[in-house]
């Protein structure tokens, strides 16, 4: 079922019939569930799948954002880094990155916490090493069950 492409050692799944497609998809979904159960974040899952030589249907390496979308589609819950609260994630489709809120040793996560209240404004800081997400980009933010899409990236004030 799997055939090597040669140069980069990637495994590309080639199908002879519809039954093969469903079987491969079930194995792939089971692998994502297994890594998620091992407390791996979306970015870590993408890195592991890429290291295993798997590529997306478009022949590209997986990104954390793609794993997030697949998890949402399959109903796989997010990993809780601190074991208690939802971990905010920011996804930028243009740069294909997933950013997280950093945790500092003495102050904890750089965000407001507690139950949200309607009509209030909240803030959080995402680690953007390499400036992959830029002013003007439209990003998606996920915090637990909360999902906001196409939010504009603005400059700090």
VOPAGU-2260 file (C-alpha; in pm, 1 decimal, decimal comma):
REM VOPAGU-2260
SITE   aa  ch    i         X         Y         Z
SITE  UNK   A    0       0,0       0,0       0,0
SITE  UNK   A    1     276,6     251,0      86,3
SITE  UNK   A    2     546,7     331,7    -163,7
SITE  UNK   A    3     867,3     526,1    -103,5
SITE  UNK   A    4     931,8     828,3    -321,5
SITE  UNK   A    5    1303,6     771,9    -307,9
SITE  UNK   A    6    1499,3    1091,8    -254,4
SITE  UNK   A    7    1366,5    1215,9      78,3
SITE  UNK   A    8    1244,5     884,3     211,6
SITE  UNK   A    9     883,5     998,2     235,9
SITE  UNK   A   10     606,4     743,8     239,7
SITE  UNK   A   11     324,3     830,5       5,9
SITE  UNK   A   12      11,1     621,9      27,0
SITE  UNK   A   13    -115,7     502,1    -310,4
SITE  UNK   A   14    -456,5     340,9    -326,2
SITE  UNK   A   15    -593,1      73,9    -553,1
SITE  UNK   A   16    -949,5      90,6    -426,4
SITE  UNK   A   17   -1185,7     277,2    -196,5
SITE  UNK   A   18   -1142,3      17,8      82,7
SITE  UNK   A   19    -769,0     100,2      95,7
SITE  UNK   A   20    -847,3     471,9     140,3
SITE  UNK   A   21   -1070,4     407,8     441,8
SITE  UNK   A   22    -825,7     161,7     598,1
SITE  UNK   A   23    -534,1     405,3     563,2
SITE  UNK   A   24    -742,8     692,1     701,5
SITE  UNK   A   25    -844,0     482,7    1002,4
SITE  UNK   A   26    -478,0     393,6    1071,3
SITE  UNK   A   27    -375,7     758,3    1037,6
SITE  UNK   A   28    -654,4     873,8    1269,2
SITE  UNK   A   29    -556,8     604,8    1521,9
SITE  UNK   A   30    -193,8     728,8    1510,8
SITE  UNK   A   31    -304,3    1088,9    1578,5
SITE  UNK   A   32    -523,7     965,6    1868,0
SITE  UNK   A   33    -230,6     763,8    2005,2
SITE  UNK   A   34       5,4    1064,1    1997,1
SITE  UNK   A   35    -263,4    1290,4    2146,2
SITE  UNK   A   36    -317,2    1038,6    2429,0
SITE  UNK   A   37      58,4    1056,5    2491,9
SITE  UNK   A   38       5,9    1429,0    2572,1
SITE  UNK   A   39     166,9    1552,3    2248,8
SITE  UNK   A   40      67,0    1896,6    2121,1
SITE  UNK   A   41     -46,5    1950,2    1761,8
SITE  UNK   A   42     297,3    2081,2    1665,2
SITE  UNK   A   43     469,7    1781,3    1824,1
SITE  UNK   A   44     231,6    1541,0    1647,6
SITE  UNK   A   45     307,4    1708,8    1314,1
SITE  UNK   A   46     682,8    1682,3    1379,1
SITE  UNK   A   47     653,5    1311,9    1467,1
SITE  UNK   A   48     440,8    1230,8    1160,7
SITE  UNK   A   49     687,3    1420,9     939,1
SITE  UNK   A   50     980,2    1231,7    1097,2
SITE  UNK   A   51     797,1     906,2    1022,7
SITE  UNK   A   52     798,5    1011,2     657,3
SITE  UNK   A   53     426,9    1079,3     625,5
SITE  UNK   A   54     304,1    1368,7     412,3
SITE  UNK   A   55     -33,8    1534,2     372,2
SITE  UNK   A   56    -268,2    1459,3      84,9
SITE  UNK   A   57    -108,5    1751,2     -99,6
SITE  UNK   A   58     236,0    1599,6     -61,8
SITE  UNK   A   59     355,4    1855,1     196,1
SITE  UNK   A   60     483,0    1799,8     549,3
SITE  UNK   A   61     217,4    1829,2     820,3
SITE  UNK   A   62     183,9    2148,1    1025,5
SITE  UNK   A   63      41,1    2191,7    1373,7
SITE  UNK   A   64    -249,9    2384,9    1223,4
SITE  UNK   A   65    -339,2    2091,4     995,5
SITE  UNK   A   66    -327,8    1849,1    1288,7
SITE  UNK   A   67    -552,5    2086,7    1485,2
SITE  UNK   A   68    -810,6    2091,4    1206,1
SITE  UNK   A   69    -802,2    1711,3    1177,0
SITE  UNK   A   70    -841,4    1670,9    1553,8
SITE  UNK   A   71   -1142,6    1905,2    1550,9
SITE  UNK   A   72   -1298,8    1712,3    1261,2
SITE  UNK   A   73   -1244,9    1378,8    1439,2
SITE  UNK   A   74   -1357,9    1506,0    1781,6
SITE  UNK   A   75   -1019,5    1449,4    1948,7
SITE  UNK   A   76    -980,3    1684,7    2249,3
SITE  UNK   A   77    -680,3    1914,3    2284,2
SITE  UNK   A   78    -392,1    1827,5    2514,3
SITE  UNK   A   79    -387,4    2025,6    2837,8
SITE  UNK   A   80     -28,5    2133,3    2905,6
SITE  UNK   A   81     -94,1    2229,5    3266,9
SITE  UNK   A   82    -350,5    1952,4    3319,6
SITE  UNK   A   83    -625,5    2193,8    3431,1
SITE  UNK   A   84    -715,4    2470,7    3190,6
SITE  UNK   A   85    -758,7    2499,2    2817,1
SITE  UNK   A   86    -434,5    2589,9    2642,0
SITE  UNK   A   87    -481,2    2874,2    2394,0
SITE  UNK   A   88    -347,4    2817,9    2043,7
SITE  UNK   A   89    -320,1    3054,8    1749,4
SITE  UNK   A   90    -320,9    2924,5    1390,9
SITE  UNK   A   91    -202,2    3118,6    1087,1
SITE  UNK   A   92    -292,9    2956,9     756,3
SITE  UNK   A   93     -63,5    3184,1     550,8
SITE  UNK   A   94     253,1    3079,8     732,3
SITE  UNK   A   95     112,2    2738,5     835,1
SITE  UNK   A   96     215,2    2776,0    1199,1
SITE  UNK   A   97      56,0    2708,2    1534,7
SITE  UNK   A   98     161,3    2936,1    1821,0
SITE  UNK   A   99     115,7    2880,1    2194,2
SITE  UNK   A  100     113,5    3102,1    2502,4
SITE  UNK   A  101     453,8    3068,4    2670,6
SITE  UNK   A  102     479,9    2973,8    3038,2
SITE  UNK   A  103     731,5    3172,1    3242,0
SITE  UNK   A  104     891,4    3011,4    3550,5
SITE  UNK   A  105     790,6    3281,2    3799,7
SITE  UNK   A  106     465,1    3419,7    3653,6
SITE  UNK   A  107     306,2    3126,9    3467,4
SITE  UNK   A  108     127,4    3164,6    3134,2
SITE  UNK   A  109     126,4    3511,1    2977,3
SITE  UNK   A  110    -251,3    3546,3    2962,3
SITE  UNK   A  111    -553,9    3628,1    3170,9
SITE  UNK   A  112    -728,5    3329,5    3321,1
SITE  UNK   A  113   -1052,2    3262,1    3498,3
SITE  UNK   A  114   -1401,0    3223,7    3359,7
SITE  UNK   A  115   -1472,4    3465,7    3073,2
SITE  UNK   A  116   -1743,8    3725,2    3117,1
SITE  UNK   A  117   -1949,4    3872,6    2831,4
SITE  UNK   A  118   -1856,0    4227,5    2732,1
SITE  UNK   A  119   -1503,0    4215,3    2874,6
SITE  UNK   A  120   -1179,7    4237,9    2677,7
SITE  UNK   A  121    -908,1    3981,4    2745,3
SITE  UNK   A  122    -541,8    3961,0    2641,7
SITE  UNK   A  123    -281,5    3691,1    2591,1
SITE  UNK   A  124      69,8    3680,9    2450,4
SITE  UNK   A  125     169,4    3421,2    2190,7
SITE  UNK   A  126     530,0    3322,8    2125,8
SITE  UNK   A  127     608,1    3429,9    1767,1
SITE  UNK   A  128     972,8    3333,2    1725,1
SITE  UNK   A  129    1095,9    3422,0    1378,2
SITE  UNK   A  130     803,6    3663,6    1325,6
SITE  UNK   A  131     616,4    3407,4    1118,0
SITE  UNK   A  132     281,8    3571,1    1197,3
SITE  UNK   A  133     275,0    3930,6    1073,8
SITE  UNK   A  134      63,0    4239,9    1119,4
SITE  UNK   A  135    -231,4    4217,5     882,3
SITE  UNK   A  136    -252,3    3836,5     886,5
SITE  UNK   A  137    -586,3    3679,0     974,0
SITE  UNK   A  138    -555,2    3410,0    1239,9
SITE  UNK   A  139    -773,8    3159,1    1424,3
SITE  UNK   A  140    -760,3    3134,6    1804,1
SITE  UNK   A  141    -875,8    2827,5    1994,5
SITE  UNK   A  142    -916,1    2817,0    2372,2
SITE  UNK   A  143   -1081,4    2493,9    2479,8
SITE  UNK   A  144   -1423,3    2488,3    2312,9
SITE  UNK   A  145   -1401,8    2856,4    2216,4
SITE  UNK   A  146   -1307,9    2918,7    1851,8
SITE  UNK   A  147   -1257,8    3258,8    1685,4
SITE  UNK   A  148   -1166,7    3272,0    1317,6
SITE  UNK   A  149   -1017,1    3534,5    1087,0
SITE  UNK   A  150    -903,7    3768,1    1366,8
SITE  UNK   A  151    -676,6    4045,5    1236,0
SITE  UNK   A  152    -323,7    4065,2    1378,2
SITE  UNK   A  153    -260,6    4415,0    1507,4
SITE  UNK   A  154      46,6    4596,3    1642,4
SITE  UNK   A  155      99,8    4617,8    2019,6
SITE  UNK   A  156      -8,4    4949,2    2167,0
